[in-house]
Amino acid sequence: MRYIVVTGGVMSGLGKGITAASIGRLLMNRGYKVTAIKIDPYINIDAGLMSPFQHGEVYVLKDGGEVDLDLGNYERFLDVELTRDHNITTGKVYSTVIEKERRGEYLGKTVQIIPHITEEIKKRIRQVSRDGGCEICLVEVGGTVGDIESMPFLEAMRQLKYEESGNIFFVHVTLAPSTTDGEQKTKPTQHSVKVMRELGLQPDMIVVRCENPLLPETKHKIAQFCDVPAEAVISAHNSDDIYKVPLQMEAEGIAKYIMKEMRLFPLEEKKDWDQFVAKMEEVSGSVKVAIVGKYTVGQQCADPMEDAYLSIRESLKHAGIEAGVRPEIVWIDAEDLEHGSSDLILREADGILVPGGFGSRGTEGKIKAVQYAREMKVPYLGICFGMQLAVIEYARNVCGLEEAGSTEFGETPHPVIAILPEQEKIRQMGATMRLGNYPAHLLEGSLAHQIYGKTNIVERHRHRYEVNPAYIKPIEEKGMIFSGRNGDLMEICEIPEHPFFFGSQFHPEMKSRPGKPSPPFLAFVEAMKERKAK
């Protein structure tokens, strides 16, 4: 097993995840099986209870793991399905060690960070690497070197360096800001590497984030001061699309250098990523999609809170590339719609998407968007909460069930959306929803069946409420049908008389991949394209 450890310095948000994912993709292109681990130094057990405002979207894995959005980037770039074990947090490590201590597994020893915490960290890394059946394991250490919360993980990496001598490679992602006259400053990188050395770690490669390509003299200076060869100083200058980053790094020679240092040889040469990027470059034309969310910061902002809806944005991009159009996203704050300030934007949209969410804030604005899409025959895609609100809107305005609502918001005379039976007695919030992969059976001849091209599917879920079975018959009698079901659970709703009205209780965006778009998203973009052409 080869390990490639990616650390970061100077500041967070430099792109360690994209750097690691790009390295993984380039090694996959050479025929190697690659897996990825994300280390998050926070004390939370997982990302499930974190606010999208602060942390971005909660990405859901096939086994129900609620994880950091970087795991989504790994799945998309590497075209793999990861598990909750691929996300290591301080909370997971410490809780395991404490449980072992309570069971007496340490035989009366004083339990300490070294060796007990660091041994648990290394054990988890090795287990994931071994169980994945891969040859190369990427390990991204979240945060920056020097962070107090990262210390046990960096110490574990130091130990791993000697235990896996010759089979471990350290990539340090840092920053070279530019002055107004274009001079590239190396001091932040020098200080970052200095801190890393103080922890007993020496980077084998330095990936430098910068506005423009690194100048030869800048590379030479960083190499000289940070004790790495100039060819191991990689320019990670700004790119207009994250999917171009692997090709940009290929041109920098990053994979060639890593393979030389780790004694790896190309097994094959795949060009599918190059072909995908080439296809992306050929896209012409556009469609305008209004996303009505609650984790936005106002209408018509340029990608506001884009991390909160990252997988949705990427899924629209994947679908657009396949359909040959570029989806232009217009973000609408659901609360603005409640006051009528975003009505004009809806009228200009080729399609309307209402994503998942929790709580009552902005609900009436989202329902207003659903009603507009239904009545004006605008293509509509509702995801999770967006499906539930579509059912509520239909119950109110078509079935005549005034004040129909969800028990999530409190008492209602018509609870068309109610809590799952298995959730009724649960008091703990973390990891207690219906999470991960669940199957659904599709009604033959329905829009859902047409979209997927089969009658049985598996998609990822993250919800606590569902369509109330008591209201299914009266709703279907008025025209809406539930074309996807899992026993008594309604998975998909649609309106046959509508050009495109599709709601899913699951999150199809979690399984969308570059070159393999999610079927509902592709159908949604095609419907928008058709509407615009008329």
HELIX and SHEET records of a PDB file:
HELIX    1   1 LYS A   16  ASN A   29  1                                  14    
HELIX    2   2 PRO A   52  HIS A   55  1                                   4    
HELIX    3   3 ASP A   70  LEU A   78  1                                   9    
HELIX    4   4 ARG A   84  HIS A   86  5                                   3    
HELIX    5   5 THR A   90  ARG A  102  1                                  13    
HELIX    6   6 ILE A  113  ILE A  117  3                                   5    
HELIX    7   7 THR A  118  ASP A  131  1                                  14    
HELIX    8   8 ILE A  148  SER A  150  5                                   3    
HELIX    9   9 MET A  151  GLU A  163  1                                  13    
HELIX   10  10 LYS A  187  GLU A  198  1                                  12    
HELIX   11  11 PRO A  216  CYS A  226  1                                  11    
HELIX   12  12 ALA A  230  ALA A  232  5                                   3    
HELIX   13  13 ILE A  242  LYS A  244  5                                   3    
HELIX   14  14 VAL A  245  GLU A  252  1                                   8    
HELIX   15  15 ILE A  254  GLU A  261  1                                   8    
HELIX   16  16 ASP A  272  GLU A  281  1                                  10    
HELIX   17  17 GLU A  306  TYR A  309  5                                   4    
HELIX   18  18 LEU A  310  ALA A  323  1                                  14    
HELIX   19  19 ALA A  334  GLU A  338  1                                   5    
HELIX   20  20 ASP A  343  GLU A  348  1                                   6    
HELIX   21  21 THR A  363  GLU A  375  1                                  13    
HELIX   22  22 PHE A  385  ASN A  397  1                                  13    
HELIX   23  23 THR A  407  PHE A  409  5                                   3    
HELIX   24  24 PRO A  421  GLN A  423  5                                   3    
HELIX   25  25 LEU A  447  TYR A  452  1                                   6    
HELIX   26  26 PRO A  469  TYR A  471  5                                   3    
HELIX   27  27 ILE A  472  GLU A  477  1                                   6    
HELIX   28  28 PRO A  508  LYS A  511  5                                   4    
HELIX   29  29 PRO A  519  ALA A  533  1                                  15    
SHEET    1   A 7 ASN A  87  THR A  89  0                                        
SHEET    2   A 7 VAL A  34  ASP A  40  1                                        
SHEET    3   A 7 ILE A 136  VAL A 141  1                                        
SHEET    4   A 7 ARG A   2  GLY A   8  1                                        
SHEET    5   A 7 ILE A 168  LEU A 175  1                                        
SHEET    6   A 7 MET A 205  CYS A 210  1                                        
SHEET    7   A 7 VAL A 233  HIS A 237  1                                        
SHEET    1   B 2 TYR A  59  VAL A  60  0                                        
SHEET    2   B 2 GLU A  66  VAL A  67 -1                                        
SHEET    1   C 9 ARG A 326  ASP A 333  0                                        
SHEET    2   C 9 SER A 286  GLY A 293  1                                        
SHEET    3   C 9 GLY A 351  VAL A 354  1                                        
SHEET    4   C 9 TYR A 380  ILE A 383  1                                        
SHEET    5   C 9 PHE A 501  SER A 504  1                                        
SHEET    6   C 9 LEU A 489  GLU A 494 -1                                        
SHEET    7   C 9 ILE A 481  ASN A 486 -1                                        
SHEET    8   C 9 ARG A 434  LEU A 442 -1                                        
SHEET    9   C 9 ASN A 456  HIS A 463 -1                                        
SHEET    1   D 3 ALA A 404  SER A 406  0                                        
SHEET    2   D 3 HIS A 414  ILE A 419  1                                        
SHEET    3   D 3 TYR A 465  VAL A 467 -1                                        
END                                                                             
